[in-house]
Amino acid sequence: MQQHQRNRGSVSRHPHGNAGTILLVVHGVLLLLLAGVVLCSPHAGEWISETAQAEFVGAEPPVISPTQFAQPVGDMWTATVH
């Protein structure tokens, strides 16, 4: 029986990389791009403010009326088996 030896230097333990690190880097790049747009464009801050207001500020809240519980109308009848 022959045993094949691997060259540990050429084989990576994580061939696909760390997904959490990649996601963190992508979000960091997007944050830097957004910060660059805000700093370079004087109207970008207004756009962001208007967007946030349109998203979170709405019309008047609905008026909630008090809960009314049902009341029995007449006498309660019971049935018995003879």
C-alpha positions in Angstrom: 0.0 0.0 0.0 1.3 3.4 -0.9 0.7 6.4 1.2 0.4 9.7 -0.6 1.9 12.7 1.3 0.2 16.0 0.9 2.2 19.2 0.6 0.5 21.2 3.5 1.8 24.4 2.1 -0.1 24.2 -1.1 -3.4 23.1 0.3 -5.5 25.7 2.1 -7.6 24.7 5.0 -10.3 27.2 4.0 -10.5 27.3 0.2 -13.5 29.6 0.2 -12.3 32.1 2.7 -14.2 33.2 5.8 -17.7 34.4 4.7 -18.1 36.6 7.8 -14.9 38.5 7.0 -15.9 39.0 3.4 -19.4 40.3 4.5 -17.8 42.7 7.0 -15.4 44.0 4.3 -18.2 44.5 1.8 -20.3 46.5 4.4 -17.2 48.6 5.3 -16.7 49.5 1.6 -20.3 50.4 1.2 -20.2 52.6 4.3 -17.0 54.4 3.0 -18.7 55.0 -0.3 -21.8 56.5 1.4 -19.6 58.7 3.6 -17.7 59.9 0.5 -21.0 60.8 -1.3 -22.2 62.7 1.7 -18.9 64.6 2.0 -18.6 65.4 -1.7 -22.2 66.3 -2.4 -23.7 69.1 -0.3 -27.3 68.0 -1.1 -26.7 64.3 -0.1 -27.4 65.0 3.6 -30.7 66.6 2.6 -31.6 63.5 0.5 -30.8 61.2 3.3 -32.9 63.3 5.8 -35.9 63.4 3.5 -35.7 59.7 2.8 -35.6 58.9 6.6 -38.5 61.2 7.2 -40.6 59.7 4.4 -39.8 56.2 5.8 -40.5 56.7 9.5 -42.7 59.8 9.8 -46.3 59.1 8.7 -49.7 60.7 9.0 -51.6 61.0 12.2 -51.9 57.7 14.2 -55.3 56.0 14.0 -57.7 56.9 16.9 -58.3 53.8 19.0 -61.7 53.7 20.5 -62.2 52.0 23.9 -63.1 48.3 23.9 -66.7 47.5 24.5 -67.5 44.1 25.9 -70.7 42.3 25.0 -73.4 42.2 27.7 -75.9 39.4 28.0 -79.3 40.4 26.7 -81.7 38.3 28.8 -82.0 35.5 31.4 -79.8 32.5 31.0 -81.6 29.2 30.5 -80.2 25.8 31.4 -81.2 22.5 30.1 -81.5 19.4 32.2 -81.8 15.8 31.2 -84.7 13.8 32.8 
